[in-house]
Amino acid sequence: MKVAVVSLFIMLYALSVGGEKHLEKKCTEPKASDGDFYMEGCLRITCKNGVWRPSLEETVCCYQRQAYTPHTIITATTAQDGCTTSSIECRLDSGNAKMIVQVENSCPRPATENQVEALKQLLKQHITDHKTCCCKPDTATTMTATTTTATTSTATTSTATTSTATTSTATTSTA
């Protein structure tokens, strides 16, 4: 009786170990084993229990149904000012691809209010120091300084204007 129980136990064990391979379902079209996968654009298609299951691939960026590899620029745009560019880049972060928005402003920095005031004072001083000039007596000199600061969502503009009746014309250059 002991021999029959031991024999039955060995047969059940052999069936359970060897039977796992026979119970494993394989995928068809294309043929594959459980856990196999292939890539199709942004999708990772994996064989699970005899069925192909799609999921998003985490090692590429998906933009407008197109796959982009890490360290590539997906799209870039230049603003109407000609010096502000924005781009979407695909970057790798802890093994996952992520899209990062970059905004760069290569415009020269605008003058500050203090710099505009200093320039106005220099012009006033120059005009005061050079009152004797050979210009027409009714000439009006107008100085307008415009400062524009651009951000991604708003633009701020400030204007300072000085009007002085004088008989001279001032030319100022800044470095």
C-alpha positions in Angstrom: 0.0 0.0 0.0 2.9 2.3 0.8 4.4 1.6 -2.6 1.1 2.5 -4.3 0.8 5.8 -2.5 4.4 6.7 -3.2 3.9 5.7 -6.9 0.7 7.8 -7.1 2.6 10.8 -5.5 5.5 10.5 -8.0 3.1 10.3 -11.0 1.2 13.4 -9.8 4.4 15.3 -9.3 5.7 14.3 -12.8 2.4 15.5 -14.3 2.4 18.8 -12.4 6.0 19.6 -13.4 5.8 18.4 -17.0 2.2 19.4 -17.4 2.9 23.1 -16.9 4.5 23.3 -20.3 1.5 21.7 -21.9 -0.9 24.1 -20.1 1.1 27.2 -21.3 -0.9 28.9 -24.0 1.0 30.3 -27.0 0.1 33.3 -29.1 -0.5 33.0 -32.8 -0.2 35.4 -35.7 2.7 35.8 -35.0 3.6 32.7 -33.0 5.2 33.4 -29.6 5.5 32.1 -26.1 4.1 33.8 -23.0 6.0 36.9 -22.2 7.4 37.5 -25.7 6.7 41.0 -27.2 7.2 43.2 -30.2 7.1 46.9 -30.8 4.7 48.7 -33.2 5.3 52.4 -33.1 4.3 53.6 -29.6 2.9 50.2 -28.6 4.5 47.3 -26.9 2.5 44.2 -27.8 3.0 41.3 -25.3 1.9 37.7 -25.4 0.0 36.9 -22.2 -1.9 33.6 -21.7 -2.1 33.0 -25.5 -3.5 36.6 -26.2 -1.6 39.5 -27.7 -2.1 42.5 -25.4 -1.1 46.1 -26.4 0.3 48.7 -23.9 2.1 52.0 -24.3 5.9 51.5 -24.6 7.6 53.4 -21.8 11.0 53.7 -23.5 9.8 56.0 -26.3 7.8 59.3 -26.4 4.5 59.1 -28.2 3.5 62.4 -30.0 0.7 62.5 -32.5 0.8 58.7 -32.8 4.5 58.7 -33.7 7.3 57.2 -31.6 10.3 59.3 -30.7 13.5 58.0 -29.1 15.0 59.7 -26.1 17.4 62.6 -26.7 15.5 63.9 -29.8 13.6 67.1 -30.5 10.0 66.2 -31.3 8.9 69.7 -32.5 10.2 73.2 -32.4 8.6 76.6 -33.0 9.9 80.2 -33.2 7.7 83.0 -32.0 6.9 86.1 -34.1 9.6 88.1 -32.2 12.2 85.9 -33.9 14.1 85.1 -30.8 11.8 83.1 -28.6 11.8 79.4 -29.4 9.8 76.6 -27.8 10.4 72.9 -28.3 9.2 69.5 -27.1 12.1 67.1 -26.4 12.0 63.4 -25.6 14.2 62.6 -22.6 14.9 59.5 -20.5 14.1 59.8 -16.8 14.7 56.7 -14.6 14.3 54.3 -17.6 11.1 56.0 -18.8 10.8 58.4 -21.7 9.2 61.7 -21.0 8.3 64.7 -23.1 9.8 68.0 -21.8 8.8 71.5 -22.9 11.7 73.9 -23.3 11.3 77.7 -23.9 14.4 79.7 -24.7 14.5 83.5 -25.1 17.6 84.7 -27.0 16.4 88.3 -27.3 18.7 90.9 -25.8 17.7 92.0 -22.3 15.6 95.1 -22.3 16.6 98.3 -20.5 15.5 98.6 -16.9 13.6 101.6 -15.7 16.7 102.9 -13.9 18.7 102.6 -17.1 16.0 104.6 -19.1 16.0 107.3 -16.4 19.8 107.5 -16.5 19.7 107.9 -20.2 17.1 110.6 -20.0 19.2 112.5 -17.5 22.3 112.2 -19.7 20.3 113.6 -22.7 18.9 116.4 -20.6 22.4 117.3 -19.4 23.8 117.1 -22.9 21.0 119.4 -24.2 21.5 121.9 -21.4 25.3 121.9 -21.9 25.0 122.5 -25.7 22.3 125.2 -25.9 24.2 127.2 -28.5 23.8 125.2 -31.7 23.0 126.0 -35.3 19.7 124.2 -35.4 16.3 125.7 -36.1 14.9 127.4 -33.0 11.5 125.6 -33.0 12.9 122.0 -33.2 11.5 119.6 -30.6 13.5 116.6 -29.6 11.5 113.7 -28.4 13.1 110.7 -26.8 11.0 107.5 -26.4 12.4 104.4 -24.7 10.4 101.2 -24.9 11.1 98.3 -22.6 9.5 94.9 -23.4 9.7 91.9 -21.2 8.3 88.7 -22.6 7.3 85.6 -20.7 5.5 82.5 -21.8 2.1 83.8 -20.9 2.2 87.6 -20.7 4.1 90.5 -22.2 4.6 93.8 -20.3 5.5 97.0 -22.0 6.5 100.3 -20.4 7.2 103.5 -22.2 9.0 106.6 -21.0 8.7 109.8 -23.0 10.4 113.2 -22.6 9.7 116.2 -24.8 11.9 119.2 -24.7 11.9 122.3 -26.9 15.5 123.0 -27.8 17.9 124.2 -30.5 20.1 121.1 -30.5 20.0 117.4 -31.4 21.6 114.9 -29.1 23.1 111.6 -30.2 23.8 109.1 -27.5 25.3 105.6 -27.9 25.4 103.0 -25.2 27.7 100.0 -25.0 
